[in-house]
C-alpha cells in the first residue's frame, strides 16, 4: 500500500507503483487507458509550456527496460487538480466506499479523473499574480532596509516566489497579467501638483519691484489728477501708467501660463525614461511608467533605479543614494549583506538585475516627492540688475521729489508764488482754507510727477516682450524653458563645456574597422582561425552589459545595451557568427570588473565548463589595453611577442583610426590557473583580474557621426562671443578629429601649444598654471568627471558664466557646479547660443539700455508740441532745450563707453551705436503719423455718455 505522503501529488507515480501481477484483464485495460489519456493531455499541453518555460519537461525519465514509467514530477499542476487525480484512483464510482489499493483484487472497474494542469497562473512559479502577500510590510522592509523582516519573508528567493516572478524568464508580457499587477500594487507614477492657473501668474507678475512702484505712482497720480482736474481729464496720466502696467502683467502672465502648459507636455517626454526588463524570456525596453511589481529590471552604470526593489544578481554593484539620504559615499549592494535598492538612486558602478517590490507612491522616492515643493524664488542676473536699477531710480526720484516739495511749500507759504492774475497766492490768515488745500495738492502732485517720470514704465514691458520672444524661439528648438527669466539666465553664458558623445555626435555606433595583430580584416573574415574566433566570442559576448535575443522567426537578432555595446554585439553576431544562447551555458562567470569613466575598460573572469580552464578578458580604450599586453595573436592563431617595433606599429594603427574620428576599442586575453587568481584583500573574498602580461586579441574602430547642424551651431556660438570647449573621454587623436570636424578646433591650430590637453595633464597643473592656461584650452581628452568639474571651477573663478552640457550621469558634479546646466535628452539636444544681434549677454543688456535712453531723447522732440506736426520749428531759438538734449547725450556716451564698472555697461562699436540711433529715431515718424489721427475736443467719458443717451433715446 502506497502512503498518502508520497502519492497525492503524483497520480502517474501511483499508477506506476501498482504491481501488475494482481490485475485482471479489465484492470490492465483501465491502466493502459489512463496512461494513454495522460499522455494525450501532456502532448496537448506541450506547445503552451514551450511558449512560457524553456524546458519544463526536460526531467522526464525514459521508460525503463522493464516497462515501468519514469518520474512524472516535471508536470506540476495545482494542488486541487493533483488531489482530484489522486481521488479518482482512491475512490470508486459515485457513492462507493473509499478504495484502498488492496481492494483492486475484488474490483473490476475504476473511476479516473485525468486532468494535467496547463495553467501557468495557478502554479505560482511563473506568471501568477499574487494576492496574499503583505505588500505594505514588504514596502516598509525595503525602505527601512530591514534584514530581520527580509528573513521572515524567506529572503530574496522567498519574495521572488511570493510575487510570482521567474528569475530566469521574468513576467508574462500579456496585458492581462500586467494590468492585474497594476490594479493590485499600483502604477509607477506620482501624483502631479495641481496646475498653475492664469491668476497665479498674474499675482506672480505683480510681485515685481518695478511694477509695484509704478502701481503706487499711478495711484497717486490718478488721485491727484482727479482732485486737480476732475474725473473727465484728471485720469489721463495715472490711467496711462496703469495701462502700461496692465500690458506688462498680461504679456508676462500669458507667456508664463502658455509655457507652463507646453512645459508640462514636453516634460512628459523627458521624464519618460526607458528601462530594460525581462518579460517573455527576453529583454525588452519599456517606459518607466509601465514597470510593475514583480518585474525583473536590468541596471547598468548611470541608470536611475525606477522603483524600490531587491538585488537579484550582478557584479561590482554600487549605488549613489545622495538624492535620498544626503550621503555622498557610494553604497555597495549585494545579495547577502545589503540587497535593498531605493527608487531615485543611481547606479554608480557595476551592473545587475533587480526585482521590483514597490512602485509609485509606495516607494521611498514617492514619499519624498509628495512632501517637497519645487518652487524657487531665486532672482536671475537681469532681474537682480533691474531691481537694483529700480531701487536706485526710486531713491533718487524720491529725494528729488522731496526736495522739490520742500522748496515749493516754502515758496508758497512765504508768499513768493503768484496766481494767474499776479497776486500772491498765500497772504496768511486771509487765505481760504480750501485755497490752501488746493495749492498743497498741486504742489504734492508736482512732486509725485517727478517720481512717476523717473520710473521707466516702458522698461519692464521691453524686457518682458524680449524674453517672451526668446522663449518662443527656444521652444521651437525643443529646448524646454519653464519661465521667461530662464531665457535671460541662459543668454548670460560666456563659455560652454560640452560633451562629445550624444551632444556633438549622434551616439549611433558602428564597427567600421577590425584589426587582428598587424592585419586589417575586411568583409571576409574567414582567415581568422576558430580558436581566435572563440576568444572573440568570450571577450565580447561574456564581457558585456548588453544582451542578444534571437526571435523564433529567425529574423534579425534583438540587441540591447549602450550604443557601444550594441555596436560590438552586432558585429560579433552578424560578422563573426556568435550564438549567444549557445555560448553562455558553456561558461561560468567568476568575477566582473565593470567599465567606468576612470578606468576606461572592463574585464571578466570566466571558467570553461568543458575543461575547467580559467580565462581573463579585458576590453577598453585601445592604447590602455595595448599597454598591458606583452604578446599578440595573428590571424593564424599564433601567439607572437609584442616587441618595440610591433608596439610602435600598433600605436600608429590606433592613431590612424582615431584621426579618422573612430573610437578605438582593443581586446586582450590571458589563460590562468586557479592558483594565479588574484585577490584585492587579505581575506581572499574580492577577486581581482590579471592586468599585465596579457595577449592582444584585436582592435576595432567604431564610427559615431557628427550631429547634423552642429557645425552651424558652433559658428553661431563663436560669433556671439561664446567660447566652446569639448571635454571627452576619448583619446586625444579621436578628440582632435571630432573637434576639427565640428569646427571647435581649426586645422591650422591643432599643433598650437595648450589648445588640446589630456585630463591627467590638466589635473597635474598647479593652480596658477590652470588659471593661466584654461582660457586657451579648446579640447580636453581622456578626461574624468573630476577633470570636467575642475575646469568649470577654474572658469568661474576667472569670471566666466559657464554652461555645461551633459547626460546627468558622470557629468553630475560639473552640471551642479556650473552657472547653467543643460541636461541632454536620450539622443542629445541640438544647442545654439543666440542673443540679440549675436552678441554677449552684457553687450545685449547695454544695447537695450542705450536704445531705451535714446528713445527718450528722440521723444523729447515729439513732446515739444502735442498738436503741431513740425516739431522742429523754432528749435534753434530754444537754447535750453538744445542744452538739455546735448548734456543727456554726452552723459549717455560717457556712461556706456567709460563707466563700465559703475554703470555695469559694455563698450559699443560704431555699428551698434548706429543700430541704437536708428531704432530710437523711429519715434519721429511714429509721432508725426499719430498726430494725423483726429481727436475730439470733448473728453472720452463725455463722448461715451452722449452715445449711451442717444442709444437710450432710440430704444
Secondary structure, 3 states (H helix, E strand, C coil): CCCHHHHCCCHHHHHHCCCCCCCCHHHHHHHHHHHHHHHHHHHHHHHHHHHHCCCCCCCCCCCCCCCCCCCCCCCCCCHHHHHHHHHHHHECCCCCCECCHHHHHCCCCCCCCCCCCCCCCCCCCCCCCCCCCCHHHHHHHHHHCCHHHHHHCCHHHHHHHHCCCECCCEECCCHHHHHHHHHHHCCCCCCCCCCCCHHHHHHHHHCCHHHHHHHHHHHHHHHHHHHHHCHHHHCHHHHHHHHHHHHHHHHHHHHHHHHHHHHHHHHHHHHCCEEEEEECCEEEEEEHHHCCCCCEEEECCCCECCCEEEEEEEEEEEEECHHHHCCCCCEECCCCCCCEECCCCEEEEEEEEEEEEECHHHCHHHHHHCCCCCCCCCCCHHHHHHHHHHHHHHHHHHHHHHHHHHHHHHHHHCCCCECCCCCECCCHHHCCHHHHHHHHHHHHHHHHHHHHHHCCHHHHHHHHHHHHHHHHHHHHCCCCCCCHHHHHHHCCCCEEEECCCCCCECCCCEEEEEEECCEECCCCCCCCCHHHHHHHHHHHHHCCCCEEECCCCCCCCEEECCHHHHHHHHHHHHHCCCCHHHHHCCEEEEEEECCCCCCCEEEEEEEECCCCCEEEEEEEEHHHHHHCEEEEECCCCCEEECCHHHHHHHHHHHHHHHHCCEEEEEEEEEEECHHHCEECCCCCCCEECCCCCEEEEEEEEEECCECCCHHHHHHHHHHCCCEEEEECCCCHHHHHHHHHHHCCCCHHHCCCCCCEEEHHHHHHCCHHHHHHHHHHCCEEECCCHHHHHHHHHHHHHCCCCEEEEECCCCCHHHHHHCCEEEECCCCCCCCCCCCHHHCCHHHHHHHHHHHHHHHHHHHHHHCCCCCCCCCCCCHHHCHHHHHHHHHHHHHHHHHHHCCHHHHCCCCCCHHHHHHHHHHHHHHHHHHHHHCCCCCCCCCHHHHHHHHHHHHHHHC
